């Protein structure tokens, strides 16, 4: 199943990846503003948890891009 995703992903360039990131950020912002419970949750969580999650989620891509 993973092989089926490899071929289309190889067609993407840096602009496409950046646009995907921006679209995901826009959807997250929409959900947070349109759903009051999500806004309350995001405001009640310690901001450091989001930084920790970003570091954890970024370890593998950082390793594969810069170290490997």
C-alpha positions in Angstrom: 0.0 0.0 0.0 2.9 2.4 0.7 4.2 1.9 -2.8 0.9 3.3 -4.2 1.6 6.6 -2.4 5.3 6.9 -3.5 4.7 7.5 -7.2 2.3 10.4 -6.9 4.3 12.0 -4.1 7.4 12.0 -6.3 5.6 14.3 -8.7 5.4 17.0 -6.1 8.0 19.7 -5.8 8.8 22.1 -3.0 6.0 24.6 -3.9 3.4 21.8 -3.8 4.6 20.6 -0.4 4.5 24.2 0.9 1.0 24.7 -0.4 -0.1 21.4 1.3 1.3 22.7 4.6 -0.5 26.0 4.2 -3.8 24.3 3.3 -3.6 22.1 6.4 -2.8 25.2 8.5 -5.9 26.9 7.0 -8.1 24.0 7.7 -6.9 23.8 11.3 -7.5 27.5 11.8 -11.0 27.1 10.3 -11.8 24.2 12.7 -10.6 26.2 15.6 -12.6 29.3 14.7 -15.8 27.4 13.6 -16.0 25.0 16.5 -16.1 26.7 19.9 -15.1 23.5 21.8 -11.9 23.3 19.8 -11.1 26.9 20.5 -11.6 26.4 24.2 -9.4 23.3 24.2 -6.6 25.0 22.3 -6.7 27.9 24.6 -6.7 25.7 27.7 -3.8 23.5 26.7 -0.3 24.6 27.8 1.4 26.0 24.6 4.6 24.0 25.3 2.7 20.8 24.5 2.3 22.1 21.0 6.0 22.8 20.7 6.8 19.4 22.1 4.4 17.7 19.6 6.0 19.7 16.7 9.5 18.5 17.8 8.4 14.9 18.1 6.6 14.9 14.7 9.6 16.6 13.1 12.3 14.3 14.3 11.9 11.7 11.5 11.7 14.1 8.6 14.6 16.1 10.0 16.7 12.9 10.4 15.9 11.7 6.9 16.6 15.1 5.2 19.7 16.3 7.1 21.4 13.2 8.6 20.6 10.2 6.4 
